[in-house]
């Protein structure tokens, strides 16, 4: 067992017989790593390329996800890294890294991830936790690389398989959930036992594991960063500049980039910063102000890069990226979006220029580009303030329509569909609230959204079939407190649900929910999703989910909170349009509610 301050070991032990992952074999026909799985055949995962050093990754190491590349002049912040290295005593090491936007939370987690890669840890997985869809997608990639799961298995079940594997064999394994927006949504995927290390980053306070608070740079860190990035000397003026920017790492990165590229002095940049009239370029929000100096430094970076952008390609790419999903945009999508005006080499060169001004960053494998959420917000609000949003929205819609057609309607891969849906959804979130109903681009955007929703509907149907073909928790189990049998006279479907309660006190937990279904795919899938969602929750939490499901299925209108509660059950939104299927979708839930009511009566009698 490592001591509390032990650095990651430098030598990986031999893989045990019950290895974390299946031994990979290279399939020449597919050009990917083939992982043997229990169902026979192979699950193909893309080869991961980590641009961290000249050495090759060890054959028995798995690196997954879009780990950010090392930024220029990265400050070590050794005290924060030391907090992440601390190991728990026989339990997973969970660290919640929190702080204000722009303080460097993601970079701290990424530095630790790269350190673990260099130390040849067995698994280093980076999960984008922006929303449930990105969490599921990234966990599915991890499962594929581990060689676990079965074809057709629901994605939530795959995520739980990853958790189970790490609980059983998680030594020298790291799981990073970056930018957590809903801690409850990821809690079920965090190992509760074993020796895995888990890191969560968020701008919100998270009551999970040990808190690691990331503050702005100290004065010494600010001076070291500016000197390493600019080589200007003059520490006294550098200190005044850093103070003007609130010591915020993101703002300092933009300032240093402009100073370095344009060979400015600190005084010159500081004067420009103080003379910059933010009100001329941005609205000044009262409810959600920018961190001190950030908006000004971002806009100065934009001005600098646009001065040398004679082709306009940097501007077009940045404008498009600012409207898409913050989870990142693949190079391939950008190639397709600007195919008529520039080739891949020109796009790559423009992305490189934007990166040199700290307006974009690359994933460690180089396949995705990402902009900080605050940078994306500055760009959007700048165009709103200047009255240019309509033109920007038109170009963005045209670009995404080109992407949709290039992918080929009706033959998309699952990941292509998820990406397209996430990007169109992000565009709607950004644009619909500020466009007028009579703006022509609003109609184009809504058409794109219709395409996205159609593809999402196809995904919903796939999830339903996955649960029908491989139902979770199916089969009546002998240990139970109450059961209910429900019969639909119209459809002829039958469902029996058994409930077992656990826990202590006045908040019993659903220790187990088992069921048996004789009926259609909708009835079976509904029972499978229901059981998987509510097992392990308190009865009160499960009742809230049941209420949200009834609102959904009866088209009574659901809130964002309801959507978060429903998880995979949101797929039954399309069932609400078919009255003959509503009873099928409801049958298992009715049986569960009846059985739980009986079990609660017994529970109350036993506790008095």
C-alpha positions in Angstrom: 0.0 0.0 0.0 1.5 3.4 -1.0 2.2 5.9 1.8 0.1 9.0 1.9 2.6 11.1 0.0 4.0 8.5 -2.4 4.7 9.6 -6.0 3.3 7.3 -8.7 5.6 4.4 -9.1 7.9 4.3 -12.1 7.7 0.6 -12.9 4.5 -1.3 -13.7 4.1 -4.7 -12.1 3.3 -7.8 -14.2 -0.3 -8.1 -15.2 -2.1 -10.5 -12.8 -3.9 -13.5 -14.1 -7.3 -11.8 -13.6 -6.1 -8.8 -15.5 -7.8 -5.4 -15.6 -8.2 -5.7 -19.3 -8.1 -8.3 -22.0 -4.7 -8.7 -23.7 -5.0 -6.7 -27.0 -4.3 -8.1 -30.4 -3.9 -6.0 -33.5 -6.3 -6.6 -36.3 -4.7 -5.6 -39.6 -8.0 -5.4 -41.4 -9.6 -2.9 -39.0 -6.5 -0.8 -38.2 -7.5 -0.8 -34.5 -6.8 -2.6 -31.3 -9.1 -5.6 -31.0 -10.1 -6.4 -27.4 -11.4 -10.0 -26.8 -14.7 -10.0 -25.0 -16.8 -12.5 -23.2 -19.4 -12.8 -26.0 -16.8 -13.9 -28.5 -15.4 -11.8 -31.4 -13.8 -8.4 -30.8 -14.8 -4.9 -29.9 -12.8 -2.4 -31.8 -11.4 0.7 -30.1 -9.5 3.5 -31.8 -5.8 3.6 -31.3 -5.0 6.3 -28.7 -2.1 8.5 -29.5 -0.7 10.5 -26.6 1.7 13.3 -27.6 3.6 13.3 -24.3 7.1 12.0 -25.1 9.0 10.2 -27.7 8.6 6.8 -26.0 5.9 4.3 -27.0 3.1 3.5 -24.6 3.6 0.2 -22.8 1.7 -2.6 -24.4 -0.3 -3.2 -21.3 -1.3 0.4 -20.7 -4.7 1.9 -21.6 -5.1 5.7 -22.1 -8.6 6.9 -23.0 -10.3 10.2 -23.7 -9.3 13.7 -24.7 -6.7 14.5 -22.1 -5.6 18.2 -22.7 -2.2 18.8 -24.2 0.5 20.4 -22.0 0.0 24.2 -22.3 2.9 26.6 -22.7 4.8 27.5 -19.5 2.7 25.2 -17.4 3.3 25.9 -13.7 3.8 22.8 -11.6 1.6 23.8 -8.6 3.2 20.9 -6.7 1.0 21.3 -3.6 -2.1 20.7 -5.6 -0.6 17.7 -7.4 0.5 16.3 -4.0 -3.1 16.4 -2.8 -4.2 14.3 -5.9 -1.5 11.7 -5.3 -2.6 10.8 -1.8 -3.9 7.3 -1.6 -6.9 6.1 0.6 -6.6 3.2 3.0 -8.2 0.4 1.1 -10.8 2.6 -0.5 -10.7 4.6 -3.7 -8.9 7.9 -3.6 -11.6 10.4 -4.7 -10.6 14.1 -5.0 -13.0 16.9 -5.9 -11.0 19.7 -7.6 -13.0 23.0 -7.4 -12.4 26.7 -7.9 -13.5 29.7 -9.9 -13.7 29.5 -13.7 -10.3 30.1 -15.3 -8.3 29.1 -12.2 -6.8 26.0 -13.8 -8.7 23.1 -12.4 -8.7 21.1 -15.7 -4.9 21.7 -16.1 -4.2 20.4 -12.6 -6.2 17.2 -13.3 -4.5 16.8 -16.8 -1.0 17.2 -15.3 -1.8 14.4 -12.8 -3.1 12.3 -15.7 0.0 12.8 -17.7 2.1 12.0 -14.7 0.3 8.7 -14.3 0.8 7.9 -17.9 4.5 8.6 -17.6 4.6 6.3 -14.5 3.0 3.5 -16.7 -0.2 3.3 -14.7 -2.4 0.5 -16.1 -5.4 2.8 -17.0 -5.7 6.5 -17.3 -9.2 7.6 -18.5 -10.5 11.1 -19.1 -14.3 11.5 -19.0 -15.9 14.7 -20.2 -18.6 15.3 -17.5 -20.3 18.3 -19.2 -23.6 16.3 -19.4 -24.9 12.7 -19.2 -24.4 12.1 -22.9 -20.6 12.8 -22.9 -20.2 10.8 -19.7 -21.9 7.8 -21.2 -19.9 8.1 -24.5 -16.5 8.4 -22.8 -17.3 5.5 -20.4 -18.3 3.4 -23.3 -14.9 4.0 -24.9 -13.2 2.9 -21.7 -15.3 -0.3 -21.6 -14.4 -1.0 -25.2 -10.7 -0.7 -24.5 -11.0 -2.8 -21.4 -12.7 -5.5 -23.4 -15.8 -5.6 -21.2 -19.5 -5.4 -22.0 -21.6 -7.1 -24.7 -23.1 -5.9 -28.0 -26.4 -4.2 -27.4 -25.9 -3.5 -23.7 -27.4 -0.2 -22.6 -24.8 2.5 -22.0 -25.6 3.0 -18.4 -25.0 -0.6 -17.8 -21.6 -0.4 -19.6 -20.7 2.5 -17.3 -21.5 0.4 -14.2 -19.4 -2.4 -15.6 -16.4 0.0 -15.7 -17.1 0.9 -12.1 -17.3 -2.8 -11.1 -14.0 -3.6 -12.9 -12.2 -0.8 -11.1 -13.7 -1.8 -7.7 -12.4 -5.3 -8.3 -9.0 -4.4 -9.8 -8.3 -0.7 -9.7 -4.7 -0.5 -8.5 -2.7 2.0 -10.5 -5.8 3.2 -12.4 -7.0 6.8 -12.7 -10.5 8.0 -13.7 -10.9 11.7 -14.3 -14.4 13.3 -14.6 -13.7 16.8 -16.0 -16.1 19.7 -15.6 -18.8 18.0 -13.5 -22.1 19.9 -13.8 -24.3 17.4 -12.0 -22.6 15.4 -9.3 -25.6 13.1 -8.8 -25.4 12.0 -12.5 -21.9 10.6 -12.1 -22.1 9.3 -8.5 -23.2 5.9 -9.7 -20.1 5.5 -11.8 -17.5 6.3 -9.1 -16.0 3.2 -7.5 -17.0 2.6 -3.9 -14.3 0.1 -3.1 -10.8 -0.9 -4.3 -7.7 1.2 -5.0 -8.6 3.3 -8.1 -7.9 7.0 -8.1 -10.8 9.3 -9.1 -10.5 13.0 -9.8 -13.5 15.3 -10.4 -13.2 18.9 -11.5 -16.0 21.5 -11.2 -16.7 25.2 -10.7 -19.3 24.0 -8.2 -18.8 22.7 -4.7 -18.9 18.8 -4.8 -19.6 16.8 -1.7 -17.6 13.8 -3.0 -14.3 12.7 -1.6 -11.6 15.1 -0.4 -11.9 18.7 -1.5 -9.0 20.2 -3.4 -9.5 23.9 -3.9 -7.7 25.6 -6.8 -7.1 29.3 -6.1 -5.7 31.9 -8.6 -1.9 32.0 -9.0 0.2 33.4 -6.2 2.4 36.3 -7.1 5.5 34.1 -7.5 3.5 31.7 -9.8 2.3 34.6 -11.9 5.8 36.0 -12.3 7.3 32.6 -13.1 4.6 32.0 -15.7 5.0 35.3 -17.4 8.7 35.1 -17.5 8.7 31.5 -18.9 6.1 32.5 -21.5 7.5 35.9 -22.6 11.2 36.2 -21.5 10.6 39.9 -20.8 12.2 40.2 -17.4 11.0 43.3 -15.5 9.4 41.5 -12.5 8.0 44.7 -11.0 5.9 45.6 -14.1 5.0 41.9 -14.5 3.6 42.0 -10.9 1.5 45.0 -11.7 0.1 43.3 -14.9 -0.7 40.1 -13.0 -2.5 42.1 -10.3 -4.5 44.0 -12.9 -5.7 40.6 -14.2 -6.6 39.3 -10.8 -3.8 36.7 -10.9 -6.2 34.5 -12.9 -4.3 31.8 -14.9 -6.6 32.0 -17.9 -6.3 35.8 -18.2 -2.5 35.6 -17.7 -2.3 33.0 -20.5 -4.0 35.3 -23.0 -1.9 38.3 -21.9 1.4 36.3 -22.2 0.4 34.9 -25.6 -0.1 38.4 -27.1 3.1 39.7 -25.4 5.2 36.8 -26.7 3.8 36.8 -30.3 3.9 40.6 -30.8 7.1 41.1 -28.8 5.5 43.7 -26.5 6.7 44.9 -23.1 4.6 44.4 -20.1 4.1 48.2 -19.9 2.8 48.3 -23.4 0.3 45.5 -22.8 -0.7 46.9 -19.4 -1.5 50.3 -21.0 -3.5 48.6 -23.8 -5.4 46.7 -21.1 -6.2 49.8 -19.1 -7.2 51.8 -22.2 -9.5 49.0 -23.5 -13.2 50.0 -23.2 -15.0 46.8 -22.5 -18.4 48.5 -22.9 -17.7 49.1 -26.6 -17.3 45.3 -27.2 -19.5 43.5 -24.7 -22.6 43.9 -22.7 -21.8 44.2 -19.0 -24.0 41.5 -17.2 -24.9 42.2 -13.6 -26.0 38.6 -12.7 -22.9 36.7 -14.0 -19.9 39.0 -14.4 -16.6 37.9 -15.9 -13.7 37.3 -13.6 -11.5 40.4 -13.3 -9.6 41.3 -16.4 -10.6 38.1 -18.3 -12.9 39.6 -21.0 -10.4 42.3 -21.8 -7.5 39.9 -22.2 -9.6 37.6 -24.4 -10.6 40.4 -26.6 -7.0 41.7 -26.9 -6.0 38.2 -28.0 -8.8 38.2 -30.6 -7.7 41.6 -31.9 -4.1 40.3 -32.2 -4.9 37.1 -34.0 -7.3 38.9 -36.4 -4.7 41.4 -37.4 -2.7 38.6 -39.0 -5.7 36.6 -40.3 -5.6 37.8 -43.9 -7.7 34.9 -45.1 -10.3 35.2 -42.4 -10.0 31.4 -41.7 -9.0 31.9 -38.0 -12.1 34.1 -37.5 -14.4 31.6 -39.2 -13.1 28.7 -37.2 -13.3 30.5 -33.9 -16.8 31.8 -34.5 -18.0 28.3 -35.4 -16.3 26.7 -32.4 -17.8 29.3 -30.0 -21.3 28.0 -30.9 -20.7 24.3 -30.7 -20.4 21.9 -27.8 -17.8 22.8 -25.2 -16.9 19.1 -25.0 -14.7 19.7 -28.1 -14.8 19.6 -31.9 -13.1 17.1 -34.0 -10.7 18.2 -36.7 -12.7 16.1 -39.2 -15.8 18.1 -38.5 -14.0 21.4 -39.0 -12.4 20.1 -42.3 -15.9 19.3 -43.5 -17.4 22.6 -42.3 -14.9 24.7 -44.3 -14.2 22.3 -47.1 -15.2 24.8 -49.8 -12.8 27.5 -48.7 -9.8 25.7 -47.2 -8.1 22.3 -47.1 -7.1 20.3 -44.0 -3.5 21.8 -44.1 -4.8 25.3 -44.0 -7.3 24.5 -41.2 -4.5 22.9 -39.2 -2.3 26.0 -39.6 -5.2 28.3 -38.5 -5.9 26.2 -35.5 -2.2 26.3 -34.6 -2.3 30.1 -34.8 -5.3 30.3 -32.5 -3.6 27.9 -30.1 -0.5 30.2 -30.0 -2.8 33.0 -28.7 -4.3 30.7 -26.1 -7.7 30.9 -27.7 -7.9 27.2 -28.4 -6.3 24.0 -26.9 -5.8 20.6 -28.3 -6.5 17.2 -26.8 -3.4 15.2 -26.0 -4.0 12.9 -29.1 -4.5 16.0 -31.3 -7.9 14.9 -32.7 -10.0 17.5 -31.0 -9.8 21.2 -30.4 -11.4 22.9 -27.4 -12.0 26.5 -26.3 -12.5 27.5 -22.7 -16.1 28.1 -21.9 -15.4 31.6 -20.8 -13.6 32.3 -24.1 -16.6 30.9 -26.1 -18.9 33.2 -24.1 -16.8 36.3 -24.7 -16.9 35.6 -28.5 -20.7 35.1 -28.6 -21.5 38.1 -26.5 -19.1 40.2 -28.5 -21.1 39.4 -31.7 -24.4 40.0 -29.9 -23.2 43.4 -28.8 -22.0 44.2 -32.3 -25.1 43.1 -34.1 -23.3 40.4 -36.0 -24.9 37.4 -34.4 -27.4 36.9 -37.3 -24.6 36.6 -39.9 -22.6 34.3 -37.6 -25.6 32.1 -37.0 -26.2 31.8 -40.7 -22.6 30.7 -41.4 -22.7 28.3 -38.5 -25.9 26.7 -39.8 -24.6 26.4 -43.3 -21.4 24.8 -41.9 -23.3 22.2 -39.9 -25.6 21.4 -42.8 -22.5 20.7 -44.9 -21.3 18.4 -42.1 -24.6 16.6 -41.9 -24.6 15.9 -45.7 -21.0 14.8 -45.7 -21.7 12.3 -43.0 -24.5 10.7 -45.1 -28.1 10.6 -44.0 -29.3 7.3 -42.7 -25.8 5.8 -42.4 -24.3 7.6 -39.5 -22.1 5.9 -36.9 -23.4 6.2 -33.3 -20.7 8.6 -32.3 -21.2 10.8 -35.3 -24.9 11.1 -34.3 -24.1 11.9 -30.7 -21.7 14.6 -31.8 -24.0 16.1 -34.3 -26.9 16.2 -31.8 -24.7 17.7 -29.1 -23.4 20.5 -31.5 -26.9 21.4 -32.8 -28.3 21.4 -29.3 -25.5 23.7 -28.2 -26.3 26.0 -31.1 -30.0 26.1 -30.2 -29.1 26.9 -26.6 -26.9 29.7 -27.7 -28.9 31.2 -30.5 -32.6 30.6 -30.1 -33.0 32.9 -27.0 -31.4 35.9 -28.9 -32.9 35.4 -32.4 -36.2 36.9 -33.6 -39.0 34.6 -34.8 -38.9 36.2 -38.2 -35.1 35.8 -38.7 -34.6 33.4 -41.6 -31.7 31.7 -39.9 -34.1 30.7 -37.1 -36.0 28.5 -39.5 -32.7 27.0 -40.8 -31.6 26.3 -37.2 -34.9 24.7 -36.4 -34.7 22.4 -39.5 -31.2 21.3 -38.3 -32.7 20.7 -34.9 -35.4 18.5 -36.5 -32.7 16.5 -38.2 -30.9 16.1 -34.9 -34.0 15.1 -33.1 -34.8 12.6 -35.8 -31.4 11.0 -35.2 -31.9 11.2 -31.5 -35.2 9.4 -31.9 -33.3 6.7 -33.7 -30.9 6.5 -30.8 -33.8 6.3 -28.4 -35.2 3.3 -30.3 -31.8 1.7 -30.2 -31.6 2.1 -26.5 -35.1 0.5 -26.1 -34.0 -2.5 -28.2 -30.8 -2.8 -26.2 -32.8 -3.1 -23.0 -35.2 -5.5 -24.7 -32.4 -7.8 -26.0 -30.3 -7.6 -22.8 -32.6 -6.7 -19.9 -31.0 -5.7 -16.7 -31.9 -7.3 -13.3 -34.3 -9.6 -15.1 -35.6 -12.7 -13.3 -37.5 -13.0 -10.0 -35.2 -13.3 -7.0 -36.2 -15.2 -3.9 -35.3 -12.6 -1.3 -38.0 -9.9 -1.3 -40.4 -8.1 1.0 -43.4 -7.6 -1.4 -44.4 -8.3 -4.9 -47.1 -7.1 -7.4 -48.5 -8.7 -10.5 -50.0 -6.5 -13.2 -51.9 -7.6 -16.3 -52.8 -5.4 -19.3 -56.1 -6.8 -20.6 -55.8 -4.8 -23.9 -52.3 -5.8 -24.9 -52.1 -9.1 -23.0 -48.8 -8.1 -21.3 -48.0 -9.3 -17.8 -45.4 -8.0 -15.3 -44.4 -9.2 -11.8 -42.2 -7.0 -9.7 -40.5 -7.9 -6.4 -39.1 -5.3 -4.0 -36.6 -5.7 -1.2 -35.9 -2.8 1.1 -32.7 -2.1 3.1 -31.1 0.5 5.2 -32.0 1.8 8.6 -34.2 4.6 10.0 -36.9 6.5 8.2 -35.3 6.5 4.8 -35.4 2.9 3.4 -33.3 2.1 0.4 -34.4 -0.1 -2.5 -31.8 -2.9 -1.9 -33.2 -4.9 -4.9 -35.9 -4.8 -7.5 -36.4 -7.9 -9.7 -39.1 -8.6 -12.3 -40.5 -11.0 -14.8 -42.1 -9.8 -18.1 -44.3 -11.6 -20.5 -44.9 -9.0 -23.2 -43.6 -6.7 -25.9 -40.3 -4.9 -26.3 -41.7 -1.6 -24.8 -42.8 -3.4 -21.6 -39.5 -5.3 -21.2 -37.3 -2.2 -21.9 -39.3 -0.1 -19.4 -38.9 -2.7 -16.7 -35.2 -3.0 -17.4 -34.6 0.7 -17.3 -36.7 1.2 -14.2 -34.9 -1.5 -12.2 -31.5 -0.2 -13.2 -32.4 3.4 -12.3 -33.9 2.8 -8.9 -31.9 0.0 -7.3 -29.7 1.5 -4.6 -31.8 4.7 -4.3 -34.0 5.7 -1.4 -37.7 5.1 -1.8 -38.2 8.9 -1.8 -35.8 9.3 -4.7 -37.4 6.5 -6.6 -40.8 8.0 -6.1 -39.6 11.3 -7.6 -38.3 9.4 -10.6 -41.7 7.6 -10.9 -43.5 10.9 -10.8 -41.3 12.4 -13.5 -41.8 9.3 -15.6 -45.6 9.6 -15.3 -45.4 13.2 -16.4 -43.3 12.3 -19.4 -45.4 9.4 -20.5 -48.6 11.3 -20.2 -47.3 14.4 -22.0 -47.8 16.7 -19.1 -44.6 18.6 -19.6 -41.4 18.0 -17.8 -38.8 20.3 -16.4 -35.0 20.2 -16.7 -34.9 18.7 -13.2 -37.2 15.9 -14.5 -35.0 15.2 -17.4 -32.0 14.9 -15.1 -33.9 12.4 -13.0 -35.1 10.3 -15.9 -31.8 9.2 -17.4 -32.4 6.5 -20.0 -36.1 6.6 -19.3 -36.3 9.8 -21.3 -36.5 7.5 -24.4 -40.1 6.9 -23.6 -40.9 10.5 -24.7 -41.7 9.1 -28.1 -44.0 6.5 -26.6 -46.2 9.3 -25.3 -47.2 10.0 -28.9 -48.6 6.4 -29.3 -51.5 5.9 -26.8 -51.5 2.1 -27.4 -48.0 1.9 -26.1 -48.4 4.1 -23.0 -49.9 1.2 -20.9 -47.0 -1.0 -21.9 -44.4 1.5 -20.8 -46.3 2.1 -17.5 -47.0 -1.5 -16.5 -43.7 -2.2 -14.7 -43.8 1.1 -12.9 -47.3 0.5 -11.7 -46.3 -2.9 -10.4 -43.2 -1.5 -8.7 -45.2 1.3 -7.0 -47.8 -1.3 -5.7 -45.1 -3.6 -4.4 -43.2 -0.8 -2.8 -46.3 0.5 -1.0 -46.8 -3.0 0.5 -43.1 -3.2 1.5 -43.2 0.2 3.1 -46.2 -0.9 5.2 -44.2 -3.9 6.5 -41.2 -1.7 7.1 -43.2 0.8 9.1 -44.6 -2.0 11.3 -41.2 -3.5 11.8 -39.6 -0.2 12.9 -42.3 0.7 15.5 
